[in-house]
Amino acid sequence: MEIDRSELIRVNRQINIQIERAANQIIAQKGLTGIQAHLLLYILAHSERGTSLTDIHREFGYSMAALSGLVKRLREKDYVRAEPCARDDRKKLLFGTEKGAQVREFLDGAILQAQNRLYDGFSQEELAALDRLQKKMLRNLSAWKQCNCHCEEVANT
């Protein structure tokens, strides 16, 4: 039986949209979006030494412009603060605030609730297979991205 790969991609996209929508509904109680919550949790996890927009960009892959706007909103809501980096005046380090730390337990619970709903009825073996297959897809895309960058360099010479 031939699997429709376009359908796989479409279903993956629908899953992503629906989980984002569900998370946004829960997290909206704290005035945050799902992506803001993920960024806040990342910043809180790195608050001991601080983290930068570049670190977040490398972790999540979002554009620097998009991240800058998201972090600006987190700062406006007093979930995050920025301080100049001691080693590089051009760079700012991000830290969670007390208000950010207070919302962490709620966010962890909301994410756990969304995960439980998403993976309801999955066995440990199925979750392990899904994890392995998703990571394989990411490796494939990463290799493709590297190949495309190299191919563009060759084409431009």
Accessible surface in RSA format (square Angstrom, percent):
REM  Atomic radii and reference values for relative SASA: ProtOr
REM  Chains: A
REM  Algorithm: Lee & Richards
REM  Probe-radius: 1.40
REM  Slices: 20
REM RES _ NUM      All-atoms   Total-Side   Main-Chain    Non-polar    All polar
REM                ABS   REL    ABS   REL    ABS   REL    ABS   REL    ABS   REL
RES MET A   1   215.34 111.5 132.01  87.4  83.32 198.4 108.21  92.0 107.12 141.9
RES GLU A   2   161.50  92.7 132.63 100.3  28.87  68.7  60.20 116.4 101.30  82.7
RES ILE A   3    93.27  53.1  83.47  62.2   9.80  23.6  85.07  61.3   8.20  22.3
RES ASP A   4    86.81  60.8  74.55  74.2  12.26  29.0  34.29  80.7  52.52  52.4
RES ARG A   5   187.40  78.7 183.87  93.7   3.53   8.4  59.29  81.0 128.11  77.6
RES SER A   6    82.23  69.5  74.11  98.9   8.12  18.7  35.77  76.2  46.46  65.1
RES GLU A   7    68.92  39.6  66.61  50.4   2.31   5.5  33.22  64.3  35.70  29.1
RES LEU A   8    98.41  54.8  96.37  68.9   2.04   5.1  96.56  67.8   1.85   5.0
RES ILE A   9   125.63  71.5 124.47  92.7   1.15   2.8 125.04  90.0   0.58   1.6
RES ARG A  10   117.22  49.2 112.29  57.2   4.93  11.7  68.52  93.7  48.69  29.5
RES VAL A  11    57.30  37.7  57.30  51.9   0.00   0.0  57.30  49.8   0.00   0.0
RES ASN A  12    66.49  45.9  61.34  59.3   5.16  12.4  18.78  45.2  47.71  46.1
RES ARG A  13   138.05  58.0 133.77  68.2   4.28  10.2  53.83  73.6  84.21  51.0
RES GLN A  14    76.59  42.8  75.58  55.2   1.01   2.4  21.16  45.0  55.43  42.0
RES ILE A  15    76.62  43.6  72.17  53.8   4.45  10.7  75.87  54.6   0.75   2.0
RES ASN A  16    76.98  53.1  74.39  71.9   2.58   6.2  15.27  36.8  61.71  59.6
RES ILE A  17    66.66  37.9  62.14  46.3   4.52  10.9  65.62  47.3   1.04   2.8
RES GLN A  18   111.00  62.1 106.40  77.8   4.60  10.9  24.74  52.7  86.26  65.4
RES ILE A  19    47.71  27.2  44.72  33.3   3.00   7.2  46.85  33.7   0.86   2.3
RES GLU A  20    69.52  39.9  67.52  51.1   2.00   4.8  31.90  61.7  37.62  30.7
RES ARG A  21   135.38  56.8 131.38  67.0   4.01   9.5  50.64  69.2  84.74  51.4
RES ALA A  22    23.30  21.4  20.36  31.4   2.94   6.7  22.47  31.6   0.83   2.2
RES ALA A  23    14.77  13.6  14.25  22.0   0.52   1.2  14.77  20.8   0.00   0.0
RES ASN A  24    47.71  32.9  46.35  44.8   1.37   3.3  19.09  45.9  28.63  27.7
RES GLN A  25   127.32  71.2 107.52  78.6  19.79  47.1  41.45  88.2  85.87  65.1
RES ILE A  26    28.96  16.5  27.14  20.2   1.82   4.4  28.96  20.9   0.00   0.0
RES ILE A  27     1.87   1.1   1.87   1.4   0.00   0.0   1.87   1.3   0.00   0.0
RES ALA A  28    60.23  55.4  44.84  69.2  15.39  35.0  46.15  65.0  14.08  37.3
RES GLN A  29   132.30  74.0  92.55  67.6  39.75  94.6  43.02  91.6  89.28  67.7
RES LYS A  30    84.28  41.1  73.06  44.8  11.23  26.7  22.22  20.0  62.06  66.1
RES GLY A  31    40.96  50.5   0.00   N/A  40.96  50.5  36.90 101.3   4.07   9.1
RES LEU A  32     5.65   3.1   0.00   0.0   5.65  14.2   1.31   0.9   4.34  11.7
RES THR A  33    59.75  42.5  59.11  59.9   0.64   1.5  59.22  79.5   0.53   0.8
RES GLY A  34     1.62   2.0   0.00   N/A   1.62   2.0   1.62   4.4   0.00   0.0
RES ILE A  35    34.84  19.8  33.85  25.2   0.99   2.4  34.74  25.0   0.11   0.3
RES GLN A  36     3.84   2.1   3.84   2.8   0.00   0.0   0.00   0.0   3.84   2.9
RES ALA A  37     0.01   0.0   0.01   0.0   0.00   0.0   0.01   0.0   0.00   0.0
RES HIS A  38    82.67  45.2  80.12  55.7   2.55   6.5  40.26  41.5  42.41  49.4
RES LEU A  39     0.00   0.0   0.00   0.0   0.00   0.0   0.00   0.0   0.00   0.0
RES LEU A  40     0.00   0.0   0.00   0.0   0.00   0.0   0.00   0.0   0.00   0.0
RES LEU A  41    28.03  15.6  24.87  17.8   3.16   8.0  25.26  17.7   2.78   7.5
RES TYR A  42    36.36  17.0  30.33  17.3   6.03  15.7  22.90  17.2  13.46  16.6
RES ILE A  43     0.00   0.0   0.00   0.0   0.00   0.0   0.00   0.0   0.00   0.0
RES LEU A  44    15.25   8.5   6.06   4.3   9.18  23.1   6.06   4.3   9.18  24.7
RES ALA A  45    73.12  67.2  37.85  58.4  35.27  80.2  43.70  61.5  29.42  77.9
RES HIS A  46    48.46  26.5  44.68  31.1   3.78   9.7  23.65  24.4  24.81  28.9
RES SER A  47    30.82  26.0  21.74  29.0   9.08  20.9  22.23  47.3   8.59  12.0
RES GLU A  48   179.14 102.8 142.08 107.5  37.05  88.2  62.75 121.4 116.38  95.0
RES ARG A  49   156.50  65.7 139.08  70.9  17.42  41.5  76.14 104.1  80.36  48.7
RES GLY A  50     0.10   0.1   0.00   N/A   0.10   0.1   0.00   0.0   0.10   0.2
RES THR A  51     0.16   0.1   0.15   0.2   0.01   0.0   0.01   0.0   0.15   0.2
RES SER A  52     2.87   2.4   2.87   3.8   0.00   0.0   2.60   5.5   0.27   0.4
RES LEU A  53    47.52  26.5  45.32  32.4   2.20   5.5  45.32  31.8   2.20   5.9
RES THR A  54    51.56  36.7  51.23  51.9   0.33   0.8  27.20  36.5  24.36  36.8
RES ASP A  55    36.08  25.3  31.87  31.7   4.21  10.0   9.23  21.7  26.85  26.8
RES ILE A  56     0.00   0.0   0.00   0.0   0.00   0.0   0.00   0.0   0.00   0.0
RES HIS A  57    65.04  35.5  64.12  44.6   0.92   2.3  33.86  34.9  31.18  36.3
RES ARG A  58   181.11  76.0 147.57  75.2  33.54  79.9  60.41  82.6 120.70  73.2
RES GLU A  59   109.21  62.7  79.53  60.2  29.68  70.7   8.85  17.1 100.36  81.9
RES PHE A  60    67.69  33.9  37.77  23.4  29.92  77.9  42.72  25.9  24.97  71.5
RES GLY A  61    58.16  71.7   0.00   N/A  58.16  71.7  29.92  82.1  28.24  63.2
RES TYR A  62    88.64  41.4  84.74  48.2   3.90  10.1  56.36  42.4  32.28  39.8
RES SER A  63    62.58  52.9  50.85  67.9  11.73  27.0  48.14 102.5  14.44  20.2
RES MET A  64    80.01  41.4  75.58  50.0   4.42  10.5  75.01  63.8   5.00   6.6
RES ALA A  65    84.15  77.4  62.72  96.8  21.43  48.7  71.62 100.9  12.52  33.2
RES ALA A  66    47.37  43.6  33.79  52.1  13.58  30.9  45.92  64.7   1.44   3.8
RES LEU A  67     0.00   0.0   0.00   0.0   0.00   0.0   0.00   0.0   0.00   0.0
RES SER A  68    54.70  46.2  51.26  68.4   3.44   7.9  15.73  33.5  38.97  54.6
RES GLY A  69    21.17  26.1   0.00   N/A  21.17  26.1  20.41  56.0   0.76   1.7
RES LEU A  70    21.01  11.7  21.01  15.0   0.00   0.0  21.01  14.8   0.00   0.0
RES VAL A  71     7.49   4.9   7.49   6.8   0.00   0.0   7.49   6.5   0.00   0.0
RES LYS A  72   126.54  61.7 123.78  75.9   2.76   6.6  69.40  62.5  57.14  60.9
RES ARG A  73   106.09  44.5 106.00  54.0   0.09   0.2  39.08  53.4  67.01  40.6
RES LEU A  74     0.00   0.0   0.00   0.0   0.00   0.0   0.00   0.0   0.00   0.0
RES ARG A  75   111.45  46.8  97.00  49.4  14.45  34.4  14.33  19.6  97.12  58.9
RES GLU A  76   120.27  69.1  80.82  61.1  39.45  93.9  48.75  94.3  71.52  58.4
RES LYS A  77    70.63  34.5  63.14  38.7   7.48  17.8  55.06  49.6  15.57  16.6
RES ASP A  78    81.04  56.8  80.67  80.3   0.37   0.9  23.96  56.4  57.08  56.9
RES TYR A  79     9.73   4.5   9.73   5.5   0.00   0.0   1.80   1.3   7.93   9.8
RES VAL A  80     3.80   2.5   0.00   0.0   3.80   9.2   0.00   0.0   3.80  10.3
RES ARG A  81   102.46  43.0  99.67  50.8   2.79   6.6  50.87  69.5  51.59  31.3
RES ALA A  82    23.85  21.9   0.56   0.9  23.29  53.0   0.56   0.8  23.29  61.7
RES GLU A  83    72.32  41.5  71.75  54.3   0.58   1.4  21.73  42.0  50.60  41.3
RES PRO A  84    96.77  70.5  82.46  75.2  14.31  52.0  82.46  68.1  14.31  88.9
RES CYS A  85     3.74   2.8   2.78   3.1   0.96   2.3   0.03   0.1   3.71   4.0
RES ALA A  86   108.03  99.3  64.68  99.8  43.35  98.6  76.59 107.9  31.44  83.3
RES ARG A  87   210.52  88.4 172.36  87.9  38.17  90.9  81.03 110.7 129.49  78.5
RES ASP A  88    43.21  30.3  37.96  37.8   5.25  12.4  18.21  42.9  25.00  24.9
RES ASP A  89   129.75  90.9 104.73 104.2  25.02  59.2  34.67  81.6  95.09  94.8
RES ARG A  90   215.61  90.5 179.07  91.3  36.54  87.0  89.48 122.3 126.13  76.4
RES LYS A  91    75.66  36.9  69.66  42.7   6.01  14.3  32.67  29.4  42.99  45.8
RES LYS A  92   113.55  55.4 104.97  64.4   8.57  20.4  56.17  50.6  57.37  61.1
RES LEU A  93    27.40  15.3  27.40  19.6   0.00   0.0  27.40  19.2   0.00   0.0
RES LEU A  94     6.68   3.7   6.68   4.8   0.00   0.0   6.68   4.7   0.00   0.0
RES PHE A  95    23.77  11.9  23.77  14.7   0.00   0.0  23.77  14.4   0.00   0.0
RES GLY A  96    13.38  16.5   0.00   N/A  13.38  16.5   0.30   0.8  13.08  29.3
RES THR A  97    20.13  14.3  13.05  13.2   7.08  16.9  18.94  25.4   1.20   1.8
RES GLU A  98   124.75  71.6 114.11  86.3  10.64  25.3  55.55 107.4  69.20  56.5
RES LYS A  99    90.88  44.3  86.33  53.0   4.55  10.8  51.50  46.4  39.38  41.9
RES GLY A 100     0.00   0.0   0.00   N/A   0.00   0.0   0.00   0.0   0.00   0.0
RES ALA A 101    48.51  44.6  35.99  55.5  12.52  28.5  36.42  51.3  12.08  32.0
RES GLN A 102   127.17  71.1  98.00  71.6  29.17  69.4  40.84  86.9  86.33  65.5
RES VAL A 103     8.19   5.4   5.32   4.8   2.86   6.9   8.19   7.1   0.00   0.0
RES ARG A 104    85.96  36.1  85.96  43.8   0.00   0.0  26.72  36.5  59.25  35.9
RES GLU A 105   146.57  84.1 139.15 105.3   7.42  17.7  55.00 106.4  91.57  74.8
RES PHE A 106    56.72  28.4  44.33  27.5  12.39  32.2  53.84  32.6   2.88   8.3
RES LEU A 107     0.00   0.0   0.00   0.0   0.00   0.0   0.00   0.0   0.00   0.0
RES ASP A 108    71.25  49.9  64.57  64.3   6.67  15.8  27.96  65.8  43.28  43.2
RES GLY A 109    36.89  45.5   0.00   N/A  36.89  45.5  31.55  86.6   5.34  12.0
RES ALA A 110     5.26   4.8   0.47   0.7   4.80  10.9   2.80   4.0   2.46   6.5
RES ILE A 111    31.89  18.1  30.68  22.9   1.21   2.9  31.89  23.0   0.00   0.0
RES LEU A 112   101.26  56.4 100.49  71.9   0.77   1.9 101.08  71.0   0.18   0.5
RES GLN A 113    85.96  48.1  79.99  58.5   5.96  14.2  30.28  64.5  55.67  42.2
RES ALA A 114     9.08   8.3   5.62   8.7   3.46   7.9   9.08  12.8   0.00   0.0
RES GLN A 115    82.38  46.1  81.67  59.7   0.71   1.7  19.87  42.3  62.51  47.4
RES ASN A 116    89.53  61.7  79.65  77.0   9.88  23.8  28.88  69.5  60.65  58.6
RES ARG A 117   158.20  66.4 139.59  71.2  18.61  44.3  63.88  87.3  94.32  57.2
RES LEU A 118    63.48  35.4  45.95  32.9  17.53  44.1  52.09  36.6  11.39  30.7
RES TYR A 119    75.83  35.4  69.17  39.4   6.66  17.3  38.50  28.9  37.34  46.0
RES ASP A 120   118.41  82.9  95.33  94.9  23.08  54.6  20.88  49.1  97.53  97.3
RES GLY A 121    76.38  94.2   0.00   N/A  76.38  94.2  41.63 114.2  34.75  77.8
RES PHE A 122    87.26  43.7  66.29  41.1  20.97  54.6  67.08  40.7  20.18  57.7
RES SER A 123    46.71  39.5  35.91  47.9  10.80  24.9  42.58  90.7   4.13   5.8
RES GLN A 124   137.18  76.7 130.09  95.1   7.09  16.9  59.78 127.2  77.40  58.7
RES GLU A 125   131.33  75.4 122.26  92.5   9.08  21.6  70.03 135.4  61.31  50.1
RES GLU A 126    92.19  52.9  86.23  65.2   5.96  14.2  36.22  70.1  55.97  45.7
RES LEU A 127    50.08  27.9  46.07  33.0   4.01  10.1  46.49  32.7   3.59   9.7
RES ALA A 128    62.69  57.6  49.68  76.7  13.01  29.6  57.77  81.4   4.92  13.0
RES ALA A 129    35.90  33.0  33.27  51.3   2.63   6.0  35.41  49.9   0.50   1.3
RES LEU A 130    55.87  31.1  53.57  38.3   2.31   5.8  55.18  38.8   0.70   1.9
RES ASP A 131    65.13  45.6  62.45  62.2   2.68   6.3  19.06  44.9  46.07  45.9
RES ARG A 132   139.45  58.6 134.49  68.6   4.96  11.8  69.31  94.7  70.14  42.5
RES LEU A 133    83.77  46.7  83.16  59.5   0.60   1.5  83.16  58.4   0.60   1.6
RES GLN A 134    79.06  44.2  78.14  57.1   0.92   2.2  18.92  40.3  60.14  45.6
RES LYS A 135   107.65  52.5 106.65  65.4   1.01   2.4  66.48  59.8  41.18  43.9
RES LYS A 136   105.53  51.5 105.53  64.7   0.00   0.0  51.44  46.3  54.09  57.6
RES MET A 137    93.07  48.2  91.54  60.6   1.52   3.6  64.48  54.8  28.59  37.9
RES LEU A 138   119.02  66.3 115.86  82.9   3.15   7.9 116.18  81.6   2.83   7.6
RES ARG A 139   144.18  60.5 137.57  70.1   6.61  15.7  75.76 103.5  68.42  41.5
RES ASN A 140    88.84  61.3  80.71  78.0   8.13  19.6  24.54  59.1  64.30  62.1
RES LEU A 141    97.68  54.4  94.68  67.7   3.00   7.5  95.03  66.7   2.65   7.1
RES SER A 142    54.51  46.1  48.54  64.8   5.97  13.8  29.16  62.1  25.35  35.5
RES ALA A 143    59.27  54.5  51.94  80.2   7.33  16.7  54.50  76.7   4.78  12.6
RES TRP A 144   155.24  62.3 150.08  72.6   5.17  12.1 137.23  73.2  18.02  29.2
RES LYS A 145   143.63  70.1 139.34  85.5   4.29  10.2  86.66  78.0  56.98  60.7
RES GLN A 146   123.28  68.9 115.48  84.4   7.80  18.6  41.88  89.1  81.40  61.7
RES CYS A 147    66.22  50.1  58.64  65.4   7.58  17.8  22.74  57.6  43.48  46.9
RES ASN A 148    56.64  39.1  55.91  54.0   0.73   1.8  13.96  33.6  42.68  41.3
RES CYS A 149    62.99  47.7  60.17  67.1   2.83   6.6  21.68  54.9  41.31  44.5
RES HIS A 150   112.79  61.6 110.92  77.1   1.87   4.8  77.90  80.3  34.89  40.6
RES CYS A 151    63.54  48.1  56.78  63.3   6.76  15.9  25.84  65.5  37.70  40.7
RES GLU A 152   108.27  62.2 104.87  79.3   3.40   8.1  37.87  73.2  70.40  57.5
RES GLU A 153   109.67  63.0 104.79  79.3   4.88  11.6  43.54  84.2  66.13  54.0
RES VAL A 154    87.38  57.5  79.89  72.3   7.49  18.0  82.12  71.4   5.26  14.3
RES ALA A 155    83.60  76.9  46.88  72.3  36.72  83.5  58.22  82.0  25.38  67.2
RES ASN A 156   129.10  89.0  93.32  90.2  35.78  86.1  30.00  72.2  99.10  95.8
RES THR A 157   146.72 104.4  83.07  84.2  63.65 151.7  98.99 133.0  47.73  72.2
END  Absolute sums over single chains surface
CHAIN  1 A    11559.8       9966.4       1593.4       6206.2       5353.6
END  Absolute sums over all chains
TOTAL         11559.8       9966.4       1593.4       6206.2       5353.6
